Amino acid sequence: MLNDTSLVRMVIDMLVKRYSWTYDDALRNFYNSNVCKGLSDKQTGMFTFAPKEIIYLLDKEMGLSS
């Protein structure tokens, strides 16, 4: 995920705004998720996803989607 730092920053920033989480909470929730693991795996192709797509997947994983 070293080359995806700007994508991760955008996702974290969006999570902070969307859920009023602290930056630390957003980092912890994201980095402990299966979505983050998938993003780190180049075979999934998730590194090409838009930040909103990643947040959608994280929402589903965490049961936050409406």
N, CA, C and O of each residue as an XYZ file, in Angstrom:
264
protein
N       0.817     -1.186      0.000
C       0.000      0.000      0.000
C       0.870      1.263      0.000
O       0.343      2.369      0.115
N       2.148      1.118     -0.123
C       3.044      2.263     -0.079
C       2.737      3.282     -1.159
O       2.877      4.482     -0.920
N       2.326      2.850     -2.328
C       2.051      3.774     -3.422
C       0.637      4.327     -3.371
O       0.261      5.132     -4.224
N      -0.147      3.916     -2.397
C      -1.541      4.329     -2.311
C      -1.783      5.294     -1.158
O      -2.913      5.415     -0.687
N      -0.751      5.978     -0.700
C      -0.907      6.825      0.479
C      -1.887      7.963      0.249
O      -2.626      8.314      1.168
N      -1.924      8.552     -0.938
C      -2.876      9.644     -1.177
C      -4.307      9.110     -1.169
O      -5.210      9.792     -0.684
N      -4.528      7.930     -1.684
C      -5.850      7.319     -1.659
C      -6.279      7.054     -0.213
O      -7.420      7.328      0.160
N      -5.382      6.533      0.580
C      -5.692      6.264      1.987
C      -5.990      7.565      2.715
O      -6.922      7.621      3.517
N      -5.228      8.598      2.455
C      -5.486      9.902      3.082
C      -6.864     10.424      2.740
O      -7.566     10.944      3.608
N      -7.260     10.292      1.487
C      -8.589     10.745      1.080
C      -9.676      9.943      1.790
O     -10.674     10.511      2.234
N      -9.491      8.635      1.898
C     -10.463      7.779      2.573
C     -10.565      8.168      4.047
O     -11.668      8.323      4.571
N      -9.439      8.323      4.707
C      -9.443      8.677      6.131
C     -10.123     10.019      6.327
O     -10.947     10.163      7.230
N      -9.799     10.999      5.507
C     -10.415     12.327      5.613
C     -11.932     12.242      5.439
O     -12.683     12.891      6.168
N     -12.374     11.449      4.482
C     -13.813     11.294      4.247
C     -14.493     10.588      5.426
O     -15.621     10.930      5.782
N     -13.825      9.621      6.025
C     -14.386      8.922      7.188
C     -14.538      9.870      8.379
O     -15.546      9.828      9.085
N     -13.545     10.714      8.596
C     -13.605     11.689      9.690
C     -14.820     12.599      9.506
O     -15.559     12.856     10.456
N     -15.020     13.078      8.294
C     -16.140     13.986      8.018
C     -17.483     13.264      8.058
O     -18.459     13.793      8.591
N     -17.534     12.073      7.503
C     -18.795     11.338      7.393
C     -19.339     10.889      8.745
O     -20.543     10.963      8.990
N     -18.452     10.425      9.618
C     -18.890      9.840     10.888
C     -18.500     10.679     12.110
O     -18.746     10.270     13.245
N     -17.900     11.839     11.883
C     -17.430     12.693     12.987
C     -16.490     11.931     13.910
O     -16.469     12.161     15.119
N     -15.711     11.019     13.326
C     -14.707     10.278     14.065
C     -13.478     11.165     14.242
O     -13.255     12.101     13.474
N     -12.694     10.858     15.256
C     -11.384     11.497     15.346
C     -10.509     10.893     14.244
O     -10.818      9.841     13.684
N      -9.429     11.579     13.958
C      -8.504     11.066     12.953
C      -7.956      9.716     13.387
O      -7.823      8.803     12.572
N      -7.637      9.589     14.678
C      -7.111      8.319     15.202
C      -8.133      7.192     15.080
O      -7.773      6.070     14.725
N      -9.401      7.476     15.368
C     -10.453      6.457     15.230
C     -10.605      6.021     13.780
O     -10.743      4.832     13.491
N     -10.579      6.984     12.880
C     -10.708      6.661     11.455
C      -9.538      5.791     10.999
O      -9.735      4.812     10.279
N      -8.326      6.143     11.414
C      -7.158      5.333     11.064
C      -7.279      3.924     11.616
O      -7.048      2.948     10.902
N      -7.640      3.822     12.878
C      -7.745      2.509     13.519
C      -8.817      1.657     12.838
O      -8.577      0.491     12.525
N      -9.985      2.231     12.611
C     -11.071      1.471     11.980
C     -10.701      1.029     10.574
O     -11.005     -0.093     10.170
N     -10.050      1.908      9.832
C      -9.675      1.554      8.468
C      -8.567      0.505      8.451
O      -8.689     -0.513      7.768
N      -7.500      0.742      9.188
C      -6.351     -0.168      9.138
C      -6.639     -1.545      9.728
O      -5.924     -2.502      9.433
N      -7.671     -1.658     10.553
C      -8.050     -2.955     11.110
C      -9.120     -3.663     10.278
O      -9.644     -4.695     10.698
N      -9.443     -3.130      9.126
C     -10.517     -3.688      8.303
C     -10.000     -4.645      7.231
O      -8.834     -4.604      6.840
N     -10.892     -5.494      6.777
C     -10.578     -6.364      5.637
C     -10.454     -5.546      4.358
O      -9.736     -5.939      3.439
N     -11.142     -4.423      4.291
C     -11.040     -3.546      3.121
C      -9.601     -3.048      2.975
O      -9.060     -3.015      1.870
N      -8.996     -2.668      4.077
C      -7.599     -2.225      4.031
C      -6.697     -3.360      3.571
O      -5.784     -3.151      2.772
N      -6.952     -4.548      4.071
C      -6.156     -5.703      3.637
C      -6.315     -5.926      2.133
O      -5.342     -6.223      1.440
N      -7.537     -5.783      1.635
C      -7.787     -5.938      0.201
C      -7.093     -4.864     -0.609
O      -6.584     -5.126     -1.699
N      -7.075     -3.655     -0.074
C      -6.402     -2.555     -0.756
C      -4.898     -2.809     -0.835
O      -4.243     -2.405     -1.796
N      -4.366     -3.469      0.162
C      -2.933     -3.782      0.192
C      -2.558     -4.913     -0.758
O      -1.387     -5.073     -1.100
N      -3.537     -5.691     -1.183
C      -3.304     -6.836     -2.066
C      -3.494     -6.391     -3.514
O      -4.619     -6.164     -3.959
N      -2.409     -6.272     -4.229
C      -2.465     -5.775     -5.614
C      -3.317     -6.662     -6.523
O      -3.801     -6.195     -7.554
N      -3.506     -7.922     -6.160
C      -4.298     -8.821     -7.000
C      -5.791     -8.484     -6.978
O      -6.519     -8.863     -7.895
N      -6.252     -7.782     -5.951
C      -7.679     -7.431     -5.879
C      -8.022     -6.280     -6.811
O      -9.175     -6.131     -7.214
N      -7.037     -5.472     -7.155
C      -7.287     -4.305     -7.999
C      -7.944     -3.157     -7.259
O      -8.306     -2.151     -7.869
N      -8.103     -3.296     -5.946
C      -8.785     -2.256     -5.174
C      -8.030     -0.933     -5.162
O      -8.623      0.114     -4.901
N      -6.746     -0.966     -5.437
C      -5.964      0.270     -5.463
C      -6.431      1.196     -6.588
O      -6.060      2.369     -6.617
N      -7.243      0.677     -7.513
C      -7.777      1.500     -8.597
C      -9.143      2.091     -8.249
O      -9.674      2.898     -9.012
N      -9.714      1.705     -7.118
C     -11.045      2.166     -6.726
C     -11.000      3.636     -6.307
O      -9.972      4.148     -5.863
N     -12.131      4.284     -6.462
C     -12.296      5.653     -5.967
C     -12.490      5.606     -4.453
O     -12.948      4.594     -3.922
N     -12.148      6.682     -3.755
C     -12.332      6.705     -2.305
C     -13.766      6.372     -1.872
O     -13.959      5.678     -0.873
N     -14.754      6.850     -2.599
C     -16.152      6.568     -2.241
C     -16.463      5.079     -2.342
O     -17.248      4.555     -1.552
N     -15.856      4.398     -3.305
C     -16.064      2.949     -3.427
C     -15.456      2.218     -2.234
O     -16.037      1.260     -1.725
N     -14.306      2.663     -1.798
C     -13.648      2.040     -0.656
C     -14.471      2.265      0.608
O     -14.629      1.355      1.421
N     -14.989      3.468      0.771
C     -15.825      3.763      1.939
C     -17.108      2.943      1.890
O     -17.571      2.470      2.928
N     -17.688      2.768      0.721
C     -18.880      1.928      0.580
C     -18.592      0.504      1.073
O     -19.387     -0.072      1.815
N     -17.467     -0.048      0.663
C     -17.088     -1.396      1.099
C     -16.835     -1.449      2.604
O     -17.218     -2.410      3.272
N     -16.192     -0.417      3.127
C     -15.941     -0.359      4.569
C     -17.249     -0.237      5.338
O     -17.426     -0.872      6.377
N     -18.163      0.579      4.829
C     -19.492      0.707      5.446
C     -20.176     -0.654      5.537
O     -20.726     -1.021      6.575
N     -20.132     -1.389      4.435
C     -20.759     -2.719      4.419
C     -20.085     -3.651      5.418
O     -20.759     -4.378      6.148
N     -18.759     -3.630      5.450
C     -18.028     -4.510      6.374
C     -18.355     -4.195      7.830
O     -18.508     -5.102      8.648
N     -18.459     -2.913      8.148
C     -18.695     -2.509      9.525
C     -20.175     -2.430      9.888
O     -20.522     -2.128     11.030
N     -21.049     -2.702      8.917
C     -22.479     -2.625      9.169
C     -22.978     -1.202      9.331
O     -23.946     -0.962     10.053
N     -22.331     -0.262      8.670
C     -22.700      1.152      8.782
C     -23.549      1.626      7.621
O     -24.073      2.740      7.658
N     -23.697      0.814      6.597
C     -24.453      1.262      5.426
C     -25.933      1.292      5.748
O     -26.443      0.489      6.530
N     -26.597      2.235      5.126
C     -28.036      2.368      5.390
C     -28.865      1.671      4.346
O     -30.094      1.688      4.421
